[in-house]
Amino acid sequence: MYKSFIRPLLFCFDPEKVHYFTFSFIRFLNKIPGFSSLFQALYEVKDARLEREVFGIKFKNPVGLAAGFDKDAKLYKELSNFGFGFIEIGTLTPVGQEGNPKKRLFRLKEDNAIINRMGFNNGGVKEAVERLKKNKGVLIGGNIGKNKVTPNEEAVKDYEICFEALFPYVDYFVVNVSSPNTPNLRELQDKKPLTDLLQTLQNQNDTKPKPKPILLKIAPDLTDEQLLDIIDIVNETKIAGVIATNTTISREGLQSENKSEMGGLSGKPLTKRATEVIRFLSEKSNKSFPIIGVGGIHTAEDAIEKLNAGASLVQLYTGFIYEGPALVKAINKKILAHHELNE
């Protein structure tokens, strides 16, 4: 029903407006008695064999929603009814900001892809915290970044502010230095500034009675040498793991007319490269840290490939938009089928 009726209708309208309309519609439906239970019955797969313990956290299943979909923690409860094992909110910044000028979100239908140059648009970490205080049982990751006006030399302070504000309300953290849509942000992926940033946050983490996992989200455009640096940095700073990958600035092999729009590309064109990065990190690090695989997961087979390449968990974003919530169920069913084959 989603791909044959709902998606063609939604795809007739501006992507960003559709995003906010869909949010409102999902919220409205979940307020109708019985609808939350209906969504859970349709999309949740409950099975103890899907449970995963990763960086000290127990996930009910390994399929999560990637950051960027629910930036401001406005819909995490309702979205969890679609069968996700965890929801990652953000990217959040210390102070709310508008992001880049519209139009800033583009569908590439022929490529099953999206280009976005949103620019960390969000209401600020304090507003999100107020919503997260109402959380009852949804496993939440907090993706944090810096404000656009904050120079890179002072970026660490922005991450510290977000970390401190979110700490009581999220289960794990993600440090985002890999978005292509905030000027100069990706320079923080260089070895020294990245080591300094992660070490500062880890030191702050270590002062807590119960530290929480900190992960690094990396770009798919890193060279092998840079990926080896990432492995060194993770081992040196002792952060919990890596999310591979963010959006790409590559436009190789695209067919759509609007393929030259500026911004980060996500979706099917990223499938192969994201899996390559996961496999490289897993093999070269001797599986010394967990990896969350994200990028171009549009089928259950895509998710299995990432898990086989070394990912412990996977996340959806563009695939969720193109394929609908049935994809979450299909992945979890496929994981169970593989489990049965290997028993």
Order of alpha helices (4+ residues) and beta strands (2+ residues): alpha-alpha-alpha-beta-beta-beta-alpha-beta-beta-beta-alpha-beta-alpha-beta-alpha-beta-alpha-beta-beta-alpha-beta-alpha-beta-alpha-alpha
